[in-house]
Amino acid sequence: MELKNKDDYLSFLLRLWRVENGEQNKRASLENVESGEKRGFASLDELLNYLSEITTDWEEPSSEKD
């Protein structure tokens, strides 16, 4: 697979941790490696929804052979 430009990929630093407050909850944060922007998530579902949202606009790659 050949990347034609930097818009062909996203790079994040993902942090996951547990918070115990009567029940065990998972938290997450993403840091965009290129911009440094950080975003926190109160659940793994929120994280997955965000990732789905930001990748929805990507065009499907053509079916070229590597």
N, C-alpha and C positions, 0 to 999 in steps of 0.2 A: 504494500500500500504506500503510495506516495502522497505526502501532504503538499498541496499546491500553495497554501498560504496559512498564516496563523489563525485564520478563521475556520480552518478545518479541524481544530481540536480545542478543547478547554482543559485547563489544568488548575486543580484545586488542592489545597491541603485540607484534609478532612480530620476533624477531631471528634471523638465519641467519648461520652462518659455517662456514668449512672448517678442519679440523684435519688436518695432514699428519703421520702417524705410521707410515711404511712404506707406507701406502696412504692415499688421500684419503678422508676421512670428513666428513660434514656434521653439524653440531650445530644445535640450535635452542633458543630459550627463548620462553616466552609470559608476558606480564605482563598480568594482568587490570586493565583501566583503572579499573574501579569500585573494586575492593578493594585493588589494589596487590600482590596475591599473584603470586609468580613461580614458574615451573616450568621445569626444564630437561629436554632430551631428547637422548639420545645418537645418535639417527638421525631421519631424516624419517619413517620408518615409525612410530616411537614417537609422534611428533607427530600424525600422521594418525590413529593408533589412539586417542589421547587425545581428539582433536576428535570422533571418531565416538562414543566413550563418553559424552561430556558432552552430546551432542545427541540421543542415542538416546531419552531420556525425554521429549523435546519432543513434544507432540501435533501431529499433522498439521494444518496450517491448513485452515479451511473454504474451499470454492471460491467465495469472494465475488469479485465483480469490483471492480477498483480504481476 
